[in-house]
């Protein structure tokens, strides 16, 4: 009596879920292609700002040959921020020295009547973060708290800004200007904690001005003065505070819709204002629109003068605008450097077994007596634990074969981990049907 042993593997539906976790780490932006050109542009522009800095640490609105000029107070932090971003990229001490001069010469020397502006706050907080000296953040906190005290709370400060811009006939700057304080409060919250509710409250004032009751500036009406700045300010405020998500999504779509093929964002005051485009980038990078931001970045490169300033054709140099472009380019570079692309191909595991020997000969057996026992090995040479069963269509073997203590066919041999084997005993028990009996015993393997 011979029995041929065959193995058969049966594929089962396998669902594999691959979890990928990426930990963002700081890496030199200079190592990230194709952003080297952005970094070079940042350095050239920052060098220009250092060269044109006044002796008191600030900057004139436009280039001035007299470094002894008294710098305007409302452009200090926003202009110095670009220089600080250059320092964070390069660690070149000349940029840090210029930032420290802004603090010592143009900020702490002012009397108590000096009103801290929104961009001053992140500049001072980041200056503390990069130097490890808390004095600058402490100064920002003290001046911000004092400003809040003048207006009762963060809502009062935001309404003060709102009413000021609206009274100037510049309602498009309401959301942009308030957002600068929103970002300031978030910087303080990052360093000290306890200021996030201020940021949320000021974002709500923006929402009210754009969407509630007497709307001061309707973001759904296009081609208004300062349209790009209005959209960007509201979008960044809502995104960074996690508020008004539906409106943020709408603003994102509208803002992307006013970007032209050349890369800049329309503003309807100046045809291709670099400032509007810079703030659009700083908002859209937070919504993961890297492509649109890079298109804008390439526009900046086309409009950079030999001296480093970013100036559209026909416009005058403006140090604040140049710094804002630096900030936008820096955000693009940092976004790319802190995001990794992941890819994975998922396939089902291989299911495979090997049975040895492949032929069992029980020999000639006297009717009613047992055969000699035989041993088989089943090896799992696949990639997953399998459950093994065996069966045959032979009525003779279904009736008389004892496979590992089991009768009657459909033998369930249990599970075998991958890379291991199990041994099983086979024996014919008291066969009474005369004649030769050949059959095929099929082994199945399926995922456990």
LOGUKE-889571 format. One record per residue (C-alpha): residue number from 1; residue in one letter; chain; z, x, y. Coordinates in steps of 0.001 Angstrom, whole numbers, plus 500000, padded with zeros to 6 digits. Last residue first. Layout:
# residues N
     i   aa   ch       c3       c1       c2
   NUM    A    A        Z        X        Y
...
This chain:
# residues 448
     i   aa   ch       c3       c1       c2
   448    X    A   511361   496738   531144
   447    X    A   507709   497511   531688
   446    X    A   505573   496798   528677
   445    X    A   504892   498612   525410
   444    X    A   503268   497062   522372
   443    X    A   503105   498490   518868
   442    X    A   500468   497144   516469
   441    X    A   500948   497256   512711
   440    X    A   497618   497212   510906
   439    X    A   497374   496057   507306
   438    X    A   496637   497140   503734
   437    X    A   498145   495317   500769
   436    X    A   497139   496252   497259
   435    X    A   497871   493688   494558
   434    X    A   500753   491447   493627
   433    X    A   502932   489428   495975
   432    X    A   506541   489984   494939
   431    X    A   507852   492421   497615
   430    X    A   511577   493130   497260
   429    X    A   512226   494726   500712
   428    X    A   509469   496934   502118
   427    X    A   511041   499602   504290
   426    X    A   510637   500928   507854
   425    X    A   513269   502982   509721
   424    X    A   513003   503603   513474
   423    X    A   513274   506722   515660
   422    X    A   513514   506573   519462
   421    X    A   511791   508769   522037
   420    X    A   512460   510058   525575
   419    X    A   510441   510973   528712
   418    X    A   510499   507433   530041
   417    X    A   513473   505365   528913
   416    X    A   512958   503383   525686
   415    X    A   513843   499699   525580
   414    X    A   514352   497439   522558
   413    X    A   512592   497414   519170
   412    X    A   511650   493747   519156
   411    X    A   509879   493027   515844
   410    X    A   507517   490088   516026
   409    X    A   507383   489910   512263
   408    X    A   509718   488118   509813
   407    X    A   512349   490803   509299
   406    X    A   514595   493085   511370
   405    X    A   516861   495901   510202
   404    X    A   514877   498672   511899
   403    X    A   511639   497323   510568
   402    X    A   512130   495494   507252
   401    X    A   508713   494482   505983
   400    X    A   508626   491762   503303
   399    X    A   507393   488504   504841
   398    X    A   505578   489715   507959
   397    X    A   504171   492506   505842
   396    X    A   502579   490070   503403
   395    X    A   501477   487597   506089
   394    X    A   499458   490362   507749
   393    X    A   498761   489578   511438
   392    X    A   500990   492424   512540
   391    X    A   503678   492901   515147
   390    X    A   505624   495512   517078
   389    X    A   507675   495391   520281
   388    X    A   508647   498108   522755
   387    X    A   510366   497594   526122
   386    X    A   509457   500304   528607
   385    X    A   511253   502614   531028
   384    X    A   508742   504001   533532
   383    X    A   506373   506937   533940
   382    X    A   504642   507096   530554
   381    X    A   505225   509388   527571
   380    X    A   507636   506991   525858
   379    X    A   507811   508350   522314
   378    X    A   508052   506090   519229
   377    X    A   509087   507960   516081
   376    X    A   508553   506525   512582
   375    X    A   510721   506856   509465
   374    X    A   509956   505578   505932
   373    X    A   512351   503985   503455
   372    X    A   511393   504084   499736
   371    X    A   510132   500723   498590
   370    X    A   512417   497958   497445
   369    X    A   512069   496215   494086
   368    X    A   510875   492696   493370
   367    X    A   507512   493733   492013
   366    X    A   507384   497415   491123
   365    X    A   506116   499429   494128
   364    X    A   503096   501719   494268
   363    X    A   502991   503871   497402
   362    X    A   504621   502965   500744
   361    X    A   501882   504825   502594
   360    X    A   502514   504907   506405
   359    X    A   499726   505965   508767
   358    X    A   499915   506875   512479
   357    X    A   502942   509103   512106
   356    X    A   504048   509071   514863
   355    X    A   503727   506545   517685
   354    X    A   502913   507604   521284
   353    X    A   503701   505345   524228
   352    X    A   502131   504794   527670
   351    X    A   502786   502784   530814
   350    X    A   501620   504577   533975
   349    X    A   503433   503388   537073
   348    X    A   501597   501050   539448
   347    X    A   500035   502652   542507
   346    X    A   501231   502840   546118
   345    X    A   499383   505009   548612
   344    X    A   501498   506141   551562
   343    X    A   500904   506980   555177
   342    X    A   503229   507860   558038
   341    X    A   502468   508736   561637
   340    X    A   505225   510389   563600
   339    X    A   506598   509417   566997
   338    X    A   508779   511662   569169
   337    X    A   506063   514037   570352
   336    X    A   503635   511237   571161
   335    X    A   506186   509340   573213
   334    X    A   507333   512546   574892
   333    X    A   503802   513385   575987
   332    X    A   503071   509894   577296
   331    X    A   506409   509756   579141
   330    X    A   505705   513144   580724
   329    X    A   502317   511938   581913
   328    X    A   503951   508933   583582
   327    X    A   506691   511033   585174
   326    X    A   504144   513537   586489
   325    X    A   502162   510620   587938
   324    X    A   505288   509437   589733
   323    X    A   505816   512930   591112
   322    X    A   502307   512970   592555
   321    X    A   502864   509560   594123
   320    X    A   506065   510772   595800
   319    X    A   504313   513873   597100
   318    X    A   501463   511974   598712
   317    X    A   498145   513649   599428
   316    X    A   495684   511534   601370
   315    X    A   493066   509204   599884
   314    X    A   489273   509435   599864
   313    X    A   488962   510333   596192
   312    X    A   492138   509520   594328
   311    X    A   494958   512047   594774
   310    X    A   497138   513727   592173
   309    X    A   498492   516946   593701
   308    X    A   498071   520209   591802
   307    X    A   496504   522466   594467
   306    X    A   493090   522189   592772
   305    X    A   493324   518439   593134
   304    X    A   494106   516095   590268
   303    X    A   491983   512952   590132
   302    X    A   490127   513633   586874
   301    X    A   493414   514522   585194
   300    X    A   494996   511269   586344
   299    X    A   492128   509271   584844
   298    X    A   492748   511037   581532
   297    X    A   496343   509887   581661
   296    X    A   495227   506324   582356
   295    X    A   493108   506350   579201
   294    X    A   496105   507901   577462
   293    X    A   498294   505016   578576
   292    X    A   495816   502440   577298
   291    X    A   495768   504168   573912
   290    X    A   499538   504591   573743
   289    X    A   500263   500895   574138
   288    X    A   503605   501115   572318
   287    X    A   505330   498467   574489
   286    X    A   507531   501079   576152
   285    X    A   504423   503144   576941
   284    X    A   503223   500070   578813
   283    X    A   505943   500222   581462
   282    X    A   505713   503920   582380
   281    X    A   501923   503675   582169
   280    X    A   501771   500746   584601
   279    X    A   504078   502694   586909
   278    X    A   501658   505616   587003
   277    X    A   498639   503352   587459
   276    X    A   500161   501695   590507
   275    X    A   501039   505101   591966
   274    X    A   497575   506499   591280
   273    X    A   495961   503813   593433
   272    X    A   492412   503070   592347
   271    X    A   491022   500520   594788
   270    X    A   493924   500609   597189
   269    X    A   495333   497235   598132
   268    X    A   493911   495137   595314
   267    X    A   495983   496978   592657
   266    X    A   493669   497672   589762
   265    X    A   494957   499824   586932
   264    X    A   493272   503176   586313
   263    X    A   491460   504257   583178
   262    X    A   487849   504512   584303
   261    X    A   487070   501480   582142
   260    X    A   489349   499264   584202
   259    X    A   492918   498253   583529
   258    X    A   493610   494764   584885
   257    X    A   493729   493098   581463
   256    X    A   496366   495466   580112
   255    X    A   498675   494191   582835
   254    X    A   497990   490553   581968
   253    X    A   498674   491132   578268
   252    X    A   501905   493010   578964
   251    X    A   503032   490354   581408
   250    X    A   502583   487642   578772
   249    X    A   504589   489613   576211
   248    X    A   507341   490233   578748
   247    X    A   507388   486522   579628
   246    X    A   508016   485632   575991
   245    X    A   510654   488351   575634
   244    X    A   512756   487247   578590
   243    X    A   515464   489874   578003
   242    X    A   515642   492987   575839
   241    X    A   517004   495058   578710
   240    X    A   514348   497785   578492
   239    X    A   511507   495352   577846
   238    X    A   512444   492863   580573
   237    X    A   512838   495500   583284
   236    X    A   509706   497363   582185
   235    X    A   507608   494190   582270
   234    X    A   508976   493036   585624
   233    X    A   508276   496347   587321
   232    X    A   504861   496759   585742
   231    X    A   503629   493284   586720
   230    X    A   504756   493615   590327
   229    X    A   503384   497159   590607
   228    X    A   499985   496042   589329
   227    X    A   499831   493058   591659
   226    X    A   500767   494982   594806
   225    X    A   498679   492532   596874
   224    X    A   497363   489703   594771
   223    X    A   494247   489824   592603
   222    X    A   495613   487583   589868
   221    X    A   497823   484526   589877
   220    X    A   499878   484492   586655
   219    X    A   502452   486846   588145
   218    X    A   503508   484232   590742
   217    X    A   505490   485881   593517
   216    X    A   508269   484157   595444
   215    X    A   508604   481239   593070
   214    X    A   510831   478577   594604
   213    X    A   512336   477164   591403
   212    X    A   512090   479797   588637
   211    X    A   509317   482075   587357
   210    X    A   508747   485210   589415
   209    X    A   511826   485376   591636
   208    X    A   514047   483961   588896
   207    X    A   512841   486525   586373
   206    X    A   513443   489386   588797
   205    X    A   516975   488101   589387
   204    X    A   517411   487959   585591
   203    X    A   516456   491624   585322
   202    X    A   519244   492351   587819
   201    X    A   521793   490616   585592
   200    X    A   520570   492436   582498
   199    X    A   520850   495838   584183
   198    X    A   524335   495049   585441
   197    X    A   525318   493913   581943
   196    X    A   524214   497306   580662
   195    X    A   526578   499164   582970
   194    X    A   529651   499646   580775
   193    X    A   528662   502915   579125
   192    X    A   529155   506318   580870
   191    X    A   525973   508316   580168
   190    X    A   523666   505725   578638
   189    X    A   525141   502963   580787
   188    X    A   524510   505042   583888
   187    X    A   520876   505487   582868
   186    X    A   520593   501754   582177
   185    X    A   521988   500991   585630
   184    X    A   519378   503279   587205
   183    X    A   516583   501678   585189
   182    X    A   517642   498279   586515
   181    X    A   517866   499785   589992
   180    X    A   514205   500829   589795
   179    X    A   513495   497400   588337
   178    X    A   514655   495821   591588
   177    X    A   511926   497683   593479
   176    X    A   509079   496772   591126
   175    X    A   510193   493149   590749
   174    X    A   510360   492598   594495
   173    X    A   507360   494750   595426
   172    X    A   504849   491923   595113
   171    X    A   506912   489933   597591
   170    X    A   505842   492308   600381
   169    X    A   506014   490192   603564
   168    X    A   508811   492396   604874
   167    X    A   511230   489499   604451
   166    X    A   510245   489262   600798
   165    X    A   510992   492935   600314
   164    X    A   514410   492634   601950
   163    X    A   515258   489365   600241
   162    X    A   514608   490808   596806
   161    X    A   516484   494045   597519
   160    X    A   519531   492104   598688
   159    X    A   519123   489750   595736
   158    X    A   519266   492732   593396
   157    X    A   522407   494045   595072
   156    X    A   524072   490623   594931
   155    X    A   523205   490254   591246
   154    X    A   524701   493661   590569
   153    X    A   528028   492608   592118
   152    X    A   529863   491965   595381
   151    X    A   527039   493249   597613
   150    X    A   528813   496137   599333
   149    X    A   530746   496859   596152
   148    X    A   527502   497343   594229
   147    X    A   526559   500071   596692
   146    X    A   529916   501764   596197
   145    X    A   529534   501587   592430
   144    X    A   526084   503156   592742
   143    X    A   527401   505952   594989
   142    X    A   530257   506761   592635
   141    X    A   528098   506585   589518
   140    X    A   525429   508811   591017
   139    X    A   528046   511390   592036
   138    X    A   529590   511327   588574
   137    X    A   526119   511808   587083
   136    X    A   525611   514882   589251
   135    X    A   529088   516312   588651
   134    X    A   528852   515986   584858
   133    X    A   527426   519451   584257
   132    X    A   525841   519752   580802
   131    X    A   522660   521012   582460
   130    X    A   520064   518738   580832
   129    X    A   522257   515644   580676
   128    X    A   523758   516151   584131
   127    X    A   520296   516381   585698
   126    X    A   519334   513342   583610
   125    X    A   522111   511354   585285
   124    X    A   521099   512568   588743
   123    X    A   517415   511700   588281
   122    X    A   518242   508399   586582
   121    X    A   520299   507425   589672
   120    X    A   518061   508608   592507
   119    X    A   515260   506349   591257
   118    X    A   517225   503203   592216
   117    X    A   518082   504267   595720
   116    X    A   521479   505482   596900
   115    X    A   522266   504204   600357
   114    X    A   523451   506914   602748
   113    X    A   526146   505542   605029
   112    X    A   528826   507604   603341
   111    X    A   527561   510780   604935
   110    X    A   524762   512842   603507
   109    X    A   525589   516368   602373
   108    X    A   525854   515255   598746
   107    X    A   522235   514106   598708
   106    X    A   519723   516272   600570
   105    X    A   520926   519840   600281
   104    X    A   523156   519931   597209
   103    X    A   521278   517406   595084
   102    X    A   517745   518202   596174
   101    X    A   518591   521906   595972
   100    X    A   519729   521391   592366
    99    X    A   516368   519872   591570
    98    X    A   514503   522810   593121
    97    X    A   516639   525280   591167
    96    X    A   515907   523373   587952
    95    X    A   512184   523672   588589
    94    X    A   512431   527387   589311
    93    X    A   514448   527840   586127
    92    X    A   511490   527201   583816
    91    X    A   512882   525211   580887
    90    X    A   509254   524225   580185
    89    X    A   509158   520552   579277
    88    X    A   512576   519544   580587
    87    X    A   511919   521569   583738
    86    X    A   508645   519726   584344
    85    X    A   510500   516434   583965
    84    X    A   512994   517650   586565
    83    X    A   510157   518359   588995
    82    X    A   508830   514843   588478
    81    X    A   512314   513418   589019
    80    X    A   512634   515295   592321
    79    X    A   510090   512962   593897
    78    X    A   511772   509702   592826
    77    X    A   515208   511128   593507
    76    X    A   514557   512095   597105
    75    X    A   511990   509577   598362
    74    X    A   514249   507089   600162
    73    X    A   516126   509601   602254
    72    X    A   513215   510911   604298
    71    X    A   513360   514700   604655
    70    X    A   514516   516333   607853
    69    X    A   511814   518853   608707
    68    X    A   512788   522507   608369
    67    X    A   509954   523150   605916
    66    X    A   507401   522758   608757
    65    X    A   503877   522866   607345
    64    X    A   503925   519252   606302
    63    X    A   502296   517755   603220
    62    X    A   502649   513961   603088
    61    X    A   505712   511786   602687
    60    X    A   507929   514700   603521
    59    X    A   510014   516168   600742
    58    X    A   513674   516737   600028
    57    X    A   515869   519736   599319
    56    X    A   517049   520421   602864
    55    X    A   514708   523401   603110
    54    X    A   511729   521163   602508
    53    X    A   509887   521170   599216
    52    X    A   506151   521906   599510
    51    X    A   505994   524829   597059
    50    X    A   508263   523108   594543
    49    X    A   506103   519996   594692
    48    X    A   502930   522025   594167
    47    X    A   504453   523811   591191
    46    X    A   505361   520408   589778
    45    X    A   501727   519312   590031
    44    X    A   500431   522414   588254
    43    X    A   503102   522106   585561
    42    X    A   502408   518424   584950
    41    X    A   498668   519079   584705
    40    X    A   499269   521784   582090
    39    X    A   501456   519372   580137
    38    X    A   498762   516724   580220
    37    X    A   496131   519214   579066
    36    X    A   498361   520227   576155
    35    X    A   498447   516603   575045
    34    X    A   495689   516820   572465
    33    X    A   497546   518135   570482
    32    X    A   501305   518431   570144
    31    X    A   502835   521899   570082
    30    X    A   503190   522072   573851
    29    X    A   505336   518959   573627
    28    X    A   508044   521065   572064
    27    X    A   509907   519006   569484
    26    X    A   512805   516633   569932
    25    X    A   513513   514754   566763
    24    X    A   512703   511237   565723
    23    X    A   514055   510376   562328
    22    X    A   511490   508603   560244
    21    X    A   512467   506330   557326
    20    X    A   509871   505137   554829
    19    X    A   510765   502490   552227
    18    X    A   508202   502074   549466
    17    X    A   508142   498703   547737
    16    X    A   506514   498615   544312
    15    X    A   505504   495341   542694
    14    X    A   504498   495710   539078
    13    X    A   502475   493091   537263
    12    X    A   502469   494103   533606
    11    X    A   500116   496341   531731
    10    X    A   500176   496032   527942
     9    X    A   500116   499162   525906
     8    X    A   498887   499105   522350
     7    X    A   499852   501466   519629
     6    X    A   498334   501372   516216
     5    X    A   499957   501937   512871
     4    X    A   497885   501738   509762
     3    X    A   499774   500384   506782
     2    X    A   498936   501464   503278
     1    X    A   500000   500000   500000
